Amino acid sequence: MRSLRHPLAVVALAVATLMSPLLAAPASADPPEVALSLSSSQVNAGDEVTVTVTVTNIHSFTVLNATARVYSTPAALPSYATLTGCAGAVGACTTVTNGGGTPIGFQAPVGALSGGASATVAFTLATAQGVDPGPQTLQGELRGSNYATEIIAGPVLTIISEADAAVTLTATPKLALLVPKIEFRVRVTGNGPGAVRSATVTTPLPPGFGASSGDCATASGTVTCTTGEVAPGASVTRAFSVPVGLLTIGVPYTFTATRTASAPVDPVSANDSGTVRCTVVSIVLVTCS
């Protein structure tokens, strides 16, 4: 016996058959109009960072005189950073100002963006050495003469303006009948949170002692050792030596190496110096601890 279908059931079946390919293949989403990324999420004050901004025209019309823009909040980007590079721009990059003429960001021209077209600009920024530490949220915008997106929030850049430079001093007697001496090593260790850009460690010499140059400078009874950058967790060692003479025999002497300058600000003072006490028993016997 032949099966009979209700007319409405036949229509529903036909519609479901026609719709099934569409349901099986979901439509692809449009790319974001503005996307941002950072070369590093954390920098020391005074260092450079690159902010990459990609802008995409998701519409069918052409965005004329398009620019990729970068801002930040809560502080205006130009208030703590200088634009030093602008790769990917079609022309010169410039500062963006608000209605009152105050700088609020930077922009790069990317030409006319036709429908579906994208452009990427890498803004290289040098942060100011005296900037207040803390997080800054980077923002981006696509703006042309006939269209503009909303300002889009991007990644967070944390600026660090402190670095603990810990100082230690060690002494090793190098004794001989001709040229007895004590060899000193000054070690500067970066304890973070940021990198030590530079450090100066000064060691006054007791009366009657001079120093021979090694990695450090000597002048007026003082030895001065300097370092370049010291990354968090790394150490830099500088050396100098002090000759031992007959006039120094029999007396204990104290040598203290002290951090006298460093950049950025050192937040910990408890580890700024190292001390060694040496006793010259004879030309061929010196004890240091």
C-alpha positions as CSV (number, residue, x, y, z in Angstrom):
1,M,0.0,0.0,0.0
2,R,1.5,3.4,-1.0
3,S,2.4,5.8,1.8
4,L,0.8,9.2,1.7
5,R,2.6,12.3,3.0
6,H,0.9,15.5,4.2
7,P,1.7,18.4,1.8
8,L,3.2,20.4,4.7
9,A,5.6,17.6,5.5
10,V,6.8,17.5,1.9
11,V,7.5,21.2,2.0
12,A,9.4,20.9,5.3
13,L,11.5,18.1,3.9
14,A,12.4,20.1,0.8
15,V,13.4,23.1,2.9
16,A,15.5,21.0,5.2
17,T,17.3,19.4,2.2
18,L,18.1,22.8,0.7
19,M,19.3,24.3,4.0
20,S,21.5,21.3,5.0
21,P,24.6,22.4,3.1
22,L,24.4,25.9,4.6
23,L,24.1,24.4,8.1
24,A,27.0,22.1,7.6
25,A,29.4,24.9,6.5
26,P,29.3,27.8,8.9
27,A,30.1,31.2,7.4
28,S,33.7,32.4,8.2
29,A,33.9,35.4,10.5
30,D,35.4,38.7,9.4
31,P,38.9,39.4,10.7
32,P,39.2,42.0,13.4
33,E,39.3,45.6,12.0
34,V,42.2,46.4,14.4
35,A,44.7,43.9,15.9
36,L,47.7,44.8,18.1
37,S,50.7,42.9,19.5
38,L,53.8,43.7,21.5
39,S,57.4,42.6,21.0
40,S,57.6,42.4,24.8
41,S,54.9,42.7,27.5
42,Q,57.4,44.2,30.0
43,V,60.2,46.7,29.5
44,N,62.5,48.7,31.6
45,A,62.1,52.5,31.5
46,G,64.4,53.8,28.8
47,D,64.2,50.6,26.6
48,E,62.5,50.2,23.3
49,V,59.4,48.2,22.5
50,T,57.6,47.5,19.2
51,V,53.9,47.7,18.8
52,T,52.5,46.0,15.7
53,V,49.1,47.2,14.5
54,T,47.2,45.4,11.7
55,V,44.2,47.2,10.2
56,T,41.7,45.5,7.9
57,N,38.8,47.0,5.9
58,I,36.0,44.5,6.4
59,H,33.6,46.5,4.2
60,S,32.9,46.6,0.5
61,F,33.9,50.2,0.0
62,T,37.4,51.7,0.0
63,V,38.7,53.4,3.1
64,L,40.4,56.5,1.7
65,N,43.6,58.0,3.2
66,A,43.7,55.2,5.7
67,T,46.0,55.3,8.7
68,A,46.9,52.8,11.5
69,R,46.9,54.5,14.8
70,V,48.2,53.5,18.2
71,Y,47.3,55.0,21.6
72,S,47.5,53.9,25.3
73,T,45.6,54.4,28.5
74,P,45.7,55.6,31.3
75,A,48.6,57.7,30.2
76,A,48.8,59.2,26.7
77,L,51.4,57.3,24.7
78,P,53.5,60.3,23.7
79,S,53.8,61.4,27.3
80,Y,56.2,58.5,28.1
81,A,57.4,57.2,24.7
82,T,59.0,58.6,21.6
83,L,58.4,57.2,18.1
84,T,61.8,56.0,16.7
85,G,60.7,53.7,13.9
86,C,57.6,53.1,11.7
87,A,58.0,50.0,9.4
88,G,55.2,49.3,6.9
89,A,54.0,52.9,6.6
90,V,53.3,54.5,3.2
91,G,54.8,57.9,4.0
92,A,55.9,59.6,7.1
93,C,54.5,58.7,10.5
94,T,53.2,61.5,12.7
95,T,51.9,62.4,16.1
96,V,48.1,62.4,16.7
97,T,46.7,65.2,18.8
98,N,43.3,65.8,20.4
99,G,41.1,68.8,19.7
100,G,43.2,70.9,22.1
101,G,46.5,70.1,20.4
102,T,47.7,67.7,23.1
103,P,49.6,64.6,21.7
104,I,47.6,61.5,22.3
105,G,49.1,58.9,20.0
106,F,51.0,58.1,16.7
107,Q,49.7,57.3,13.2
108,A,51.1,55.7,10.1
109,P,49.6,56.3,6.6
110,V,48.8,53.0,4.8
111,G,47.1,54.4,1.6
112,A,43.7,53.5,0.3
113,L,42.3,50.2,1.7
114,S,39.9,48.5,-0.6
115,G,37.3,46.1,0.7
116,G,39.0,43.1,2.4
117,A,42.5,44.6,2.3
118,S,44.8,44.8,5.3
119,A,47.9,46.7,6.2
120,T,50.4,46.2,9.1
121,V,52.6,48.8,10.7
122,A,55.3,48.2,13.3
123,F,55.7,51.2,15.6
124,T,59.1,51.2,17.5
125,L,58.8,53.2,20.7
126,A,61.6,54.4,23.1
127,T,60.2,54.7,26.6
128,A,61.4,57.6,28.7
129,Q,63.9,56.8,31.5
130,G,62.0,58.9,34.1
131,V,58.6,57.4,33.3
132,D,56.5,56.2,36.2
133,P,56.4,52.4,36.4
134,G,53.1,50.5,35.9
135,P,50.8,49.0,33.3
136,Q,49.6,50.8,30.1
137,T,46.9,49.3,27.9
138,L,47.8,49.8,24.2
139,Q,45.0,50.8,21.9
140,G,44.6,50.9,18.1
141,E,42.4,52.4,15.5
142,L,41.8,52.4,11.7
143,R,41.0,55.9,10.6
144,G,40.5,57.3,7.1
145,S,39.0,60.4,5.5
146,N,35.6,58.6,5.0
147,Y,35.6,56.0,7.8
148,A,36.9,55.2,11.3
149,T,36.6,52.3,13.6
150,E,36.2,52.5,17.4
151,I,39.4,52.6,19.4
152,I,40.2,49.0,20.2
153,A,41.9,47.9,23.4
154,G,45.0,45.7,22.9
155,P,47.7,44.1,25.1
156,V,49.1,45.5,28.3
157,L,52.6,46.9,28.4
158,T,54.2,47.0,31.9
159,I,57.0,49.5,32.4
160,I,59.6,48.8,35.1
161,S,61.8,51.5,36.5
162,E,63.5,49.6,39.3
163,A,66.4,47.1,39.4
164,D,68.2,45.7,42.4
165,A,72.0,45.6,42.0
166,A,73.4,43.4,44.7
167,V,77.2,43.8,45.5
168,T,79.6,41.3,46.9
169,L,83.3,41.5,47.4
170,T,85.8,38.6,47.7
171,A,89.6,38.6,48.3
172,T,92.2,36.0,47.4
173,P,95.8,36.4,48.6
174,K,98.4,35.8,45.9
175,L,101.6,35.7,47.8
176,A,105.2,35.6,46.6
177,L,108.5,37.0,47.8
178,L,108.8,39.5,44.9
179,V,105.2,40.7,44.3
180,P,102.8,39.7,47.0
181,K,99.3,41.0,46.6
182,I,95.6,40.5,47.3
183,E,93.3,40.1,44.4
184,F,89.8,41.4,44.8
185,R,86.7,40.6,42.8
186,V,83.6,42.9,42.8
187,R,80.5,41.1,41.7
188,V,77.2,42.9,40.8
189,T,74.2,40.7,40.5
190,G,70.9,41.8,39.0
191,N,68.0,40.8,41.3
192,G,65.3,42.4,39.1
193,P,62.6,43.2,38.6
194,G,64.2,45.1,35.7
195,A,67.6,44.9,34.2
196,V,70.4,47.0,35.7
197,R,71.5,49.4,32.8
198,S,74.7,50.4,34.6
199,A,76.2,50.4,38.1
200,T,79.2,52.0,39.8
201,V,80.9,50.3,42.8
202,T,83.5,52.2,44.8
203,T,86.0,50.7,47.2
204,P,88.1,53.1,49.4
205,L,91.6,51.7,50.2
206,P,92.9,51.8,53.8
207,P,95.9,54.1,54.4
208,G,99.2,52.6,53.2
209,F,97.6,50.6,50.4
210,G,97.5,51.3,46.7
211,A,95.8,49.4,43.9
212,S,97.0,48.1,40.5
213,S,94.5,48.5,37.7
214,G,92.5,45.5,36.5
215,D,89.0,46.0,35.3
216,C,88.6,49.0,37.5
217,A,89.9,52.6,37.7
218,T,92.1,53.8,40.6
219,A,92.4,57.4,41.8
220,S,93.1,59.1,45.2
221,G,93.0,55.9,47.3
222,T,89.8,54.7,45.7
223,V,89.0,51.9,43.3
224,T,86.0,52.5,41.0
225,C,84.4,49.6,39.1
226,T,81.6,50.1,36.5
227,T,79.3,47.7,34.7
228,G,77.2,47.8,31.6
229,E,73.8,46.1,31.5
230,V,73.2,43.3,34.0
231,A,70.1,41.2,33.2
232,P,67.9,39.9,36.0
233,G,69.5,36.7,37.4
234,A,72.9,37.5,35.8
235,S,76.1,38.8,37.3
236,V,79.1,40.9,36.2
237,T,82.5,40.6,37.9
238,R,85.3,43.2,38.0
239,A,88.7,42.7,39.4
240,F,91.6,44.7,40.9
241,S,94.6,43.9,43.1
242,V,96.3,45.5,46.1
243,P,100.0,45.0,46.6
244,V,101.1,44.0,50.1
245,G,104.1,45.9,51.6
246,L,106.1,45.7,54.8
247,L,104.3,48.6,56.3
248,T,101.0,46.7,56.2
249,I,102.2,43.7,58.3
250,G,100.4,42.9,61.5
251,V,97.3,45.0,61.2
252,P,93.8,43.9,60.1
253,Y,92.4,46.0,57.3
254,T,88.8,46.2,56.2
255,F,87.8,46.7,52.5
256,T,84.3,47.6,51.6
257,A,82.9,47.8,48.1
258,T,79.7,49.9,47.9
259,R,77.3,50.7,45.0
260,T,77.5,54.4,44.6
261,A,75.3,54.8,41.5
262,S,73.1,52.7,39.3
263,A,70.3,53.0,36.8
264,P,67.4,52.5,37.0
265,V,66.5,53.1,40.7
266,D,67.7,50.4,43.1
267,P,64.8,49.6,45.5
268,V,66.9,47.6,47.9
269,S,69.7,49.2,50.0
270,A,70.5,46.2,52.2
271,N,72.7,44.5,49.6
272,D,74.5,47.5,48.3
273,S,77.9,46.7,49.7
274,G,80.3,43.8,50.4
275,T,83.0,43.7,53.0
276,V,86.2,41.7,53.4
277,R,88.7,41.8,56.3
278,C,92.3,40.9,55.7
279,T,95.2,40.6,58.1
280,V,98.8,40.7,56.7
281,V,100.7,38.3,59.0
282,S,103.8,38.4,56.8
283,I,104.8,39.0,53.2
284,V,104.0,35.3,52.6
285,L,101.0,35.0,54.9
286,V,97.7,36.9,54.5
287,T,94.3,35.9,55.7
288,C,91.0,37.3,54.4
289,S,87.5,36.6,55.4
